[in-house]
Amino acid sequence: MMQIVSTERIPIKLWLDDIEEGAMTQARNVANLPFAFRHVALMPDSHEGYGMPIGGVLAAKDAIVPNAVGVDIGCGMCGLQTNLTDLPKETLKRIMGGIREIVPLGFKHHENKQDDGLMPPVEKLPEGGIVDREYENARKQIGTLGGGNHFIEIQSGSDGHIWIMVHSGSRNIGLKVAEHYNNIARNLNEKWFSGVEKSKNLAFLPYHSQEAVNYLTEMQYCVDFAFANRKLMMDNIVAVFADKAGNDFRPLEFVNIAHNYARLETHFNTDVFVHRKGATSARTGETGIIPGSQGTRSYIVKGKGNPESFESCSHGAGRLMGRRQAQRTLDLSEEIARLDQSGIIHSIRHRKDLDEAPGAYKDIDKVMQNQPDLVEIVVTLSPLAVIKG
Protein backbone atom coordinates (compact mmCIF):
# COMPACT_ATOMS: atom_id res chain seq x y z
CA MET A 1 0.00 0.00 0.00
CA MET A 2 1.34 3.42 -0.97
CA GLN A 3 -0.86 5.86 0.93
CA ILE A 4 -4.08 6.34 2.91
CA VAL A 5 -6.48 9.26 2.53
CA SER A 6 -8.50 9.78 5.72
CA THR A 7 -10.51 12.91 4.95
CA GLU A 8 -13.76 11.20 3.93
CA ARG A 9 -16.42 9.14 5.75
CA ILE A 10 -14.22 6.05 5.40
CA PRO A 11 -10.54 5.90 4.38
CA ILE A 12 -9.27 5.43 0.83
CA LYS A 13 -6.30 3.07 0.57
CA LEU A 14 -4.15 3.46 -2.53
CA TRP A 15 -1.60 1.15 -4.11
CA LEU A 16 -0.30 3.99 -6.31
CA ASP A 17 1.17 7.44 -5.79
CA ASP A 18 0.27 9.09 -9.10
CA ILE A 19 -3.54 9.00 -9.23
CA GLU A 20 -5.22 11.61 -11.45
CA GLU A 21 -7.48 14.24 -9.94
CA GLY A 22 -10.65 12.95 -11.61
CA ALA A 23 -10.15 9.41 -10.28
CA MET A 24 -9.41 10.75 -6.79
CA THR A 25 -12.61 12.81 -6.84
CA GLN A 26 -14.57 9.69 -7.80
CA ALA A 27 -12.88 7.71 -5.03
CA ARG A 28 -13.92 10.37 -2.50
CA ASN A 29 -17.50 10.12 -3.74
CA VAL A 30 -17.43 6.35 -3.27
CA ALA A 31 -15.91 6.66 0.20
CA ASN A 32 -18.76 8.95 1.25
CA LEU A 33 -21.53 6.54 0.26
CA PRO A 34 -23.54 5.75 3.42
CA PHE A 35 -23.25 2.00 2.87
CA ALA A 36 -19.54 1.89 1.89
CA PHE A 37 -17.77 -0.48 4.30
CA ARG A 38 -14.43 -0.19 6.10
CA HIS A 39 -12.43 1.56 3.33
CA VAL A 40 -12.19 1.97 -0.45
CA ALA A 41 -9.25 0.26 -2.18
CA LEU A 42 -7.60 1.64 -5.31
CA MET A 43 -5.36 -0.72 -7.24
CA PRO A 44 -2.06 0.39 -8.84
CA ASP A 45 -3.62 0.64 -12.31
CA SER A 46 -6.46 2.88 -11.13
CA HIS A 47 -7.70 5.74 -13.33
CA GLU A 48 -10.87 7.73 -13.91
CA GLY A 49 -13.95 5.80 -14.97
CA TYR A 50 -17.67 6.52 -14.95
CA GLY A 51 -18.97 7.03 -11.42
CA MET A 52 -16.25 4.88 -9.80
CA PRO A 53 -12.56 4.74 -10.73
CA ILE A 54 -11.48 1.80 -12.84
CA GLY A 55 -9.18 -0.22 -10.64
CA GLY A 56 -11.44 0.48 -7.67
CA VAL A 57 -12.82 -1.92 -5.07
CA LEU A 58 -15.94 -1.05 -3.07
CA ALA A 59 -17.30 -3.24 -0.28
CA ALA A 60 -20.94 -2.31 0.39
CA LYS A 61 -23.29 -3.37 3.17
CA ASP A 62 -26.76 -4.28 1.94
CA ALA A 63 -26.48 -2.28 -1.31
CA ILE A 64 -25.57 -2.84 -4.94
CA VAL A 65 -24.16 -0.06 -7.19
CA PRO A 66 -24.43 -0.95 -10.91
CA ASN A 67 -21.87 1.70 -11.90
CA ALA A 68 -19.39 0.20 -9.44
CA VAL A 69 -19.43 -2.86 -11.69
CA GLY A 70 -19.51 -0.99 -14.99
CA VAL A 71 -21.03 -1.51 -18.40
CA ASP A 72 -18.88 -4.42 -19.61
CA ILE A 73 -20.08 -6.85 -16.96
CA GLY A 74 -17.86 -9.89 -16.59
CA CYS A 75 -15.09 -8.50 -18.76
CA GLY A 76 -11.95 -10.43 -18.03
CA MET A 77 -9.02 -12.50 -19.16
CA CYS A 78 -8.32 -16.06 -20.10
CA GLY A 79 -4.93 -17.54 -20.74
CA LEU A 80 -3.86 -20.88 -22.14
CA GLN A 81 -0.47 -22.46 -21.73
CA THR A 82 0.45 -24.64 -24.71
CA ASN A 83 3.03 -27.39 -25.10
CA LEU A 84 4.82 -25.35 -27.76
CA THR A 85 8.20 -23.94 -26.79
CA ASP A 86 8.89 -22.04 -29.99
CA LEU A 87 6.86 -20.52 -32.80
CA PRO A 88 8.58 -19.55 -36.08
CA LYS A 89 7.50 -16.14 -37.35
CA GLU A 90 6.01 -17.48 -40.57
CA THR A 91 3.91 -19.98 -38.61
CA LEU A 92 2.89 -17.18 -36.26
CA LYS A 93 1.74 -15.04 -39.18
CA ARG A 94 -0.34 -17.91 -40.57
CA ILE A 95 -1.91 -18.42 -37.14
CA MET A 96 -2.77 -14.72 -36.85
CA GLY A 97 -4.37 -14.82 -40.30
CA GLY A 98 -6.42 -17.85 -39.31
CA ILE A 99 -7.58 -16.18 -36.10
CA ARG A 100 -8.76 -13.12 -38.01
CA GLU A 101 -10.83 -15.38 -40.25
CA ILE A 102 -12.59 -17.22 -37.41
CA VAL A 103 -12.99 -14.56 -34.67
CA PRO A 104 -15.13 -11.48 -35.52
CA LEU A 105 -13.42 -8.30 -34.30
CA GLY A 106 -14.64 -4.86 -33.27
CA PHE A 107 -18.30 -4.28 -34.01
CA LYS A 108 -18.53 -7.44 -36.14
CA HIS A 109 -20.72 -10.35 -35.08
CA HIS A 110 -21.23 -13.85 -36.48
CA GLU A 111 -23.54 -13.89 -39.48
CA ASN A 112 -25.44 -16.85 -38.02
CA LYS A 113 -26.57 -17.60 -34.48
CA GLN A 114 -24.17 -19.90 -32.66
CA ASP A 115 -25.28 -23.19 -31.15
CA ASP A 116 -27.64 -22.69 -28.23
CA GLY A 117 -25.57 -25.12 -26.18
CA LEU A 118 -22.69 -22.63 -26.12
CA MET A 119 -24.79 -20.14 -24.18
CA PRO A 120 -25.02 -20.21 -20.36
CA PRO A 121 -28.27 -21.73 -19.04
CA VAL A 122 -31.10 -19.25 -18.43
CA GLU A 123 -32.81 -20.80 -15.39
CA LYS A 124 -34.03 -18.45 -12.64
CA LEU A 125 -33.66 -15.30 -14.74
CA PRO A 126 -36.37 -12.63 -14.44
CA GLU A 127 -39.08 -13.23 -17.00
CA GLY A 128 -39.13 -10.45 -19.58
CA GLY A 129 -35.76 -9.17 -18.32
CA ILE A 130 -32.87 -7.83 -20.35
CA VAL A 131 -31.25 -11.24 -20.86
CA ASP A 132 -34.58 -12.58 -22.09
CA ARG A 133 -34.83 -9.74 -24.62
CA GLU A 134 -31.20 -9.87 -25.76
CA TYR A 135 -30.65 -13.63 -25.74
CA GLU A 136 -31.08 -14.30 -29.47
CA ASN A 137 -28.89 -11.33 -30.41
CA ALA A 138 -26.24 -12.60 -27.99
CA ARG A 139 -26.12 -15.91 -29.88
CA LYS A 140 -24.51 -13.97 -32.75
CA GLN A 141 -22.10 -12.21 -30.39
CA ILE A 142 -20.74 -15.16 -28.44
CA GLY A 143 -17.22 -15.92 -29.62
CA THR A 144 -16.55 -12.34 -30.78
CA LEU A 145 -13.84 -10.04 -29.49
CA GLY A 146 -15.42 -6.60 -29.42
CA GLY A 147 -13.50 -3.32 -29.61
CA GLY A 148 -11.69 -0.90 -27.33
CA ASN A 149 -8.93 -2.52 -25.27
CA HIS A 150 -10.00 -6.10 -26.00
CA PHE A 151 -7.30 -8.22 -27.58
CA ILE A 152 -5.96 -11.62 -28.55
CA GLU A 153 -2.26 -12.09 -27.91
CA ILE A 154 0.29 -14.82 -28.52
CA GLN A 155 3.06 -14.78 -25.92
CA SER A 156 6.32 -16.41 -24.93
CA GLY A 157 6.40 -17.39 -21.25
CA SER A 158 9.26 -17.38 -18.77
CA ASP A 159 8.22 -21.00 -18.13
CA GLY A 160 9.43 -21.88 -21.64
CA HIS A 161 5.93 -22.27 -23.11
CA ILE A 162 3.94 -20.40 -25.75
CA TRP A 163 0.76 -18.89 -24.27
CA ILE A 164 -2.50 -17.61 -25.79
CA MET A 165 -4.35 -14.77 -24.06
CA VAL A 166 -7.82 -13.34 -24.71
CA HIS A 167 -9.32 -10.19 -23.16
CA SER A 168 -13.03 -9.65 -23.77
CA GLY A 169 -16.37 -9.20 -22.02
CA SER A 170 -20.13 -9.61 -22.26
CA ARG A 171 -20.59 -7.61 -25.46
CA ASN A 172 -23.92 -5.83 -25.92
CA ILE A 173 -25.90 -7.94 -23.46
CA GLY A 174 -23.76 -6.73 -20.56
CA LEU A 175 -24.08 -3.12 -21.65
CA LYS A 176 -27.87 -3.38 -21.83
CA VAL A 177 -28.12 -4.97 -18.37
CA ALA A 178 -25.82 -2.33 -16.86
CA GLU A 179 -27.68 0.60 -18.38
CA HIS A 180 -31.12 -0.78 -17.51
CA TYR A 181 -30.43 -1.31 -13.82
CA ASN A 182 -28.45 1.89 -13.40
CA ASN A 183 -31.46 3.79 -14.75
CA ILE A 184 -33.75 1.95 -12.34
CA ALA A 185 -31.40 2.78 -9.45
CA ARG A 186 -31.25 6.45 -10.41
CA ASN A 187 -35.02 6.73 -10.61
CA LEU A 188 -35.53 4.97 -7.28
CA ASN A 189 -32.86 7.06 -5.56
CA GLU A 190 -34.60 10.24 -6.68
CA LYS A 191 -37.94 8.87 -5.50
CA TRP A 192 -36.46 7.97 -2.08
CA PHE A 193 -34.53 11.26 -1.67
CA SER A 194 -31.64 8.92 -0.92
CA GLY A 195 -28.95 11.57 -0.50
CA VAL A 196 -26.74 10.00 -3.16
CA GLU A 197 -26.42 12.87 -5.62
CA LYS A 198 -27.42 12.05 -9.18
CA SER A 199 -24.35 13.85 -10.52
CA LYS A 200 -22.05 11.35 -8.76
CA ASN A 201 -23.33 8.47 -10.97
CA LEU A 202 -23.35 6.07 -8.01
CA ALA A 203 -27.05 5.20 -7.74
CA PHE A 204 -27.69 2.07 -5.67
CA LEU A 205 -30.22 -0.71 -5.15
CA PRO A 206 -30.98 -1.98 -1.62
CA TYR A 207 -29.87 -5.61 -1.39
CA HIS A 208 -33.25 -7.04 -0.37
CA SER A 209 -35.21 -5.19 -3.07
CA GLN A 210 -36.55 -7.12 -6.05
CA GLU A 211 -34.63 -4.77 -8.33
CA ALA A 212 -31.35 -5.73 -6.65
CA VAL A 213 -32.19 -9.43 -6.85
CA ASN A 214 -32.96 -9.07 -10.57
CA TYR A 215 -29.76 -7.11 -11.20
CA LEU A 216 -27.56 -9.64 -9.42
CA THR A 217 -29.20 -12.49 -11.32
CA GLU A 218 -28.80 -10.84 -14.71
CA MET A 219 -25.33 -9.55 -13.82
CA GLN A 220 -24.20 -13.10 -13.01
CA TYR A 221 -25.62 -14.28 -16.33
CA CYS A 222 -23.48 -11.65 -18.06
CA VAL A 223 -20.41 -12.80 -16.12
CA ASP A 224 -21.13 -16.36 -17.28
CA PHE A 225 -21.74 -15.17 -20.84
CA ALA A 226 -18.47 -13.25 -20.88
CA PHE A 227 -16.64 -16.40 -19.82
CA ALA A 228 -18.47 -18.46 -22.45
CA ASN A 229 -17.55 -15.79 -25.00
CA ARG A 230 -13.83 -15.98 -24.15
CA LYS A 231 -13.94 -19.78 -23.99
CA LEU A 232 -15.44 -20.07 -27.48
CA MET A 233 -12.84 -17.71 -28.88
CA MET A 234 -10.10 -19.70 -27.19
CA ASP A 235 -11.48 -22.99 -28.53
CA ASN A 236 -11.55 -21.53 -32.04
CA ILE A 237 -8.00 -20.18 -31.66
CA VAL A 238 -6.84 -23.59 -30.46
CA ALA A 239 -8.33 -25.08 -33.64
CA VAL A 240 -6.28 -22.61 -35.69
CA PHE A 241 -3.13 -23.55 -33.78
CA ALA A 242 -3.80 -27.23 -34.34
CA ASP A 243 -4.17 -26.58 -38.06
CA LYS A 244 -1.20 -24.23 -38.52
CA ALA A 245 1.29 -25.35 -35.87
CA GLY A 246 1.25 -29.08 -36.61
CA ASN A 247 0.03 -32.30 -35.10
CA ASP A 248 2.25 -32.01 -32.01
CA PHE A 249 0.30 -29.02 -30.66
CA ARG A 250 -1.56 -29.53 -27.37
CA PRO A 251 -3.29 -27.10 -25.00
CA LEU A 252 -2.20 -27.38 -21.36
CA GLU A 253 -3.19 -25.17 -18.39
CA PHE A 254 -6.25 -22.87 -18.79
CA VAL A 255 -6.84 -19.79 -16.61
CA ASN A 256 -9.91 -17.53 -16.54
CA ILE A 257 -10.66 -14.54 -14.33
CA ALA A 258 -13.13 -11.64 -14.52
CA HIS A 259 -12.58 -8.06 -13.38
CA ASN A 260 -16.01 -6.34 -13.57
CA TYR A 261 -18.60 -7.78 -11.16
CA ALA A 262 -20.08 -7.70 -7.65
CA ARG A 263 -19.97 -10.71 -5.35
CA LEU A 264 -21.11 -11.45 -1.79
CA GLU A 265 -17.98 -12.11 0.27
CA THR A 266 -16.93 -12.05 3.91
CA HIS A 267 -14.33 -9.47 4.93
CA PHE A 268 -13.41 -8.33 8.42
CA ASN A 269 -16.05 -10.77 9.76
CA THR A 270 -18.79 -9.00 7.81
CA ASP A 271 -20.81 -10.11 4.77
CA VAL A 272 -20.48 -7.42 2.11
CA PHE A 273 -20.96 -7.04 -1.63
CA VAL A 274 -17.50 -6.52 -3.08
CA HIS A 275 -17.68 -4.50 -6.28
CA ARG A 276 -14.60 -4.91 -8.45
CA LYS A 277 -14.49 -2.47 -11.35
CA GLY A 278 -11.33 -3.16 -13.29
CA ALA A 279 -9.92 -5.13 -10.36
CA THR A 280 -9.14 -8.82 -10.03
CA SER A 281 -9.81 -11.25 -7.21
CA ALA A 282 -6.54 -12.27 -5.54
CA ARG A 283 -7.45 -14.72 -2.80
CA THR A 284 -4.64 -16.74 -1.25
CA GLY A 285 -3.29 -19.08 -3.91
CA GLU A 286 -5.80 -17.96 -6.55
CA THR A 287 -4.36 -17.90 -10.08
CA GLY A 288 -4.92 -14.65 -11.94
CA ILE A 289 -3.85 -12.73 -15.03
CA ILE A 290 -2.52 -9.18 -15.15
CA PRO A 291 -2.00 -8.08 -18.77
CA GLY A 292 0.23 -5.27 -19.91
CA SER A 293 -0.48 -2.88 -22.74
CA GLN A 294 0.12 -3.76 -26.37
CA GLY A 295 3.76 -4.64 -26.74
CA THR A 296 4.57 -4.98 -23.03
CA ARG A 297 4.80 -7.89 -20.64
CA SER A 298 1.83 -9.65 -19.00
CA TYR A 299 1.80 -11.82 -15.90
CA ILE A 300 0.30 -15.00 -14.53
CA VAL A 301 0.08 -14.43 -10.77
CA LYS A 302 -0.95 -16.07 -7.50
CA GLY A 303 -3.02 -14.07 -5.03
CA LYS A 304 -1.77 -13.37 -1.52
CA GLY A 305 -5.21 -12.75 -0.01
CA ASN A 306 -4.37 -9.32 1.38
CA PRO A 307 -7.38 -8.26 3.49
CA GLU A 308 -6.59 -4.55 3.04
CA SER A 309 -7.32 -4.79 -0.71
CA PHE A 310 -10.38 -6.97 -0.07
CA GLU A 311 -8.26 -9.77 -1.57
CA SER A 312 -7.91 -7.93 -4.89
CA CYS A 313 -5.19 -6.78 -7.27
CA SER A 314 -4.86 -4.77 -10.48
CA HIS A 315 -6.51 -5.94 -13.69
CA GLY A 316 -3.87 -4.59 -16.05
CA ALA A 317 -1.57 -1.65 -16.68
CA GLY A 318 -4.31 0.99 -16.57
CA ARG A 319 -4.72 3.93 -18.89
CA LEU A 320 -2.33 6.86 -18.69
CA MET A 321 -4.42 9.03 -20.99
CA GLY A 322 -7.87 9.00 -22.56
CA ARG A 323 -8.47 7.59 -26.02
CA ARG A 324 -8.88 10.93 -27.77
CA GLN A 325 -5.92 12.41 -25.94
CA ALA A 326 -3.77 9.48 -27.09
CA GLN A 327 -4.89 9.87 -30.69
CA ARG A 328 -4.23 13.60 -30.49
CA THR A 329 -0.87 13.66 -28.72
CA LEU A 330 1.06 10.43 -29.31
CA ASP A 331 3.51 10.22 -32.20
CA LEU A 332 2.38 7.51 -34.63
CA SER A 333 5.84 6.82 -36.09
CA GLU A 334 7.40 6.57 -32.62
CA GLU A 335 4.77 4.13 -31.37
CA ILE A 336 5.12 1.96 -34.49
CA ALA A 337 8.91 2.00 -34.24
CA ARG A 338 8.74 1.03 -30.58
CA LEU A 339 6.74 -2.09 -31.45
CA ASP A 340 8.67 -2.90 -34.64
CA GLN A 341 12.00 -2.80 -32.78
CA SER A 342 10.75 -5.43 -30.38
CA GLY A 343 9.75 -7.70 -33.28
CA ILE A 344 6.10 -7.89 -32.23
CA ILE A 345 3.39 -8.41 -34.83
CA HIS A 346 1.14 -5.55 -33.74
CA SER A 347 -1.97 -3.63 -34.81
CA ILE A 348 -0.86 0.03 -34.84
CA ARG A 349 -1.35 1.26 -38.41
CA HIS A 350 -3.15 4.61 -38.30
CA ARG A 351 -3.57 7.55 -35.94
CA LYS A 352 -6.94 6.18 -34.81
CA ASP A 353 -5.08 3.13 -33.46
CA LEU A 354 -3.05 5.23 -31.04
CA ASP A 355 -5.72 4.90 -28.34
CA GLU A 356 -4.32 1.39 -27.82
CA ALA A 357 -0.63 2.21 -28.26
CA PRO A 358 1.78 1.42 -25.41
CA GLY A 359 2.22 5.14 -24.75
CA ALA A 360 -1.47 5.44 -23.82
CA TYR A 361 -0.96 3.12 -20.82
CA LYS A 362 0.88 3.15 -17.52
CA ASP A 363 4.16 1.31 -17.10
CA ILE A 364 3.18 -2.27 -16.27
CA ASP A 365 6.52 -2.81 -14.50
CA LYS A 366 5.72 0.00 -12.04
CA VAL A 367 2.19 -1.34 -11.60
CA MET A 368 3.62 -4.72 -10.61
CA GLN A 369 6.23 -3.12 -8.33
CA ASN A 370 3.37 -1.42 -6.43
CA GLN A 371 1.58 -4.65 -5.50
CA PRO A 372 4.03 -7.24 -4.14
CA ASP A 373 1.78 -7.49 -1.08
CA LEU A 374 -1.17 -8.45 -3.31
CA VAL A 375 0.24 -11.01 -5.76
CA GLU A 376 3.23 -13.19 -6.51
CA ILE A 377 4.42 -13.39 -10.14
CA VAL A 378 4.39 -16.98 -11.40
CA VAL A 379 5.01 -16.57 -15.16
CA THR A 380 6.13 -13.50 -17.09
CA LEU A 381 4.69 -13.36 -20.62
CA SER A 382 6.39 -11.47 -23.46
CA PRO A 383 4.25 -10.62 -26.50
CA LEU A 384 4.94 -12.14 -29.90
CA ALA A 385 1.81 -10.99 -31.78
CA VAL A 386 -1.37 -9.13 -30.92
CA ILE A 387 -4.80 -8.59 -32.50
CA LYS A 388 -6.83 -5.65 -31.18
CA GLY A 389 -10.56 -5.21 -31.43
Helices and strands as residue ranges (DSSP letters): E 3-5, E 12-14, H 21-31, E 40-47, E 54-60, E 63-64, G 66-68, E 76-82, H 89-102, G 116-118, H 130-141, E 151-157, E 162-168, H 171-192, G 198-200, E 205-206, H 210-244, E 251-258, E 260-267, E 270-277, E 279-281, E 287-290, E 298-303, G 307-309, E 312-314, H 323-329, H 332-341, G 351-356, G 358-360, H 364-369, E 375-388
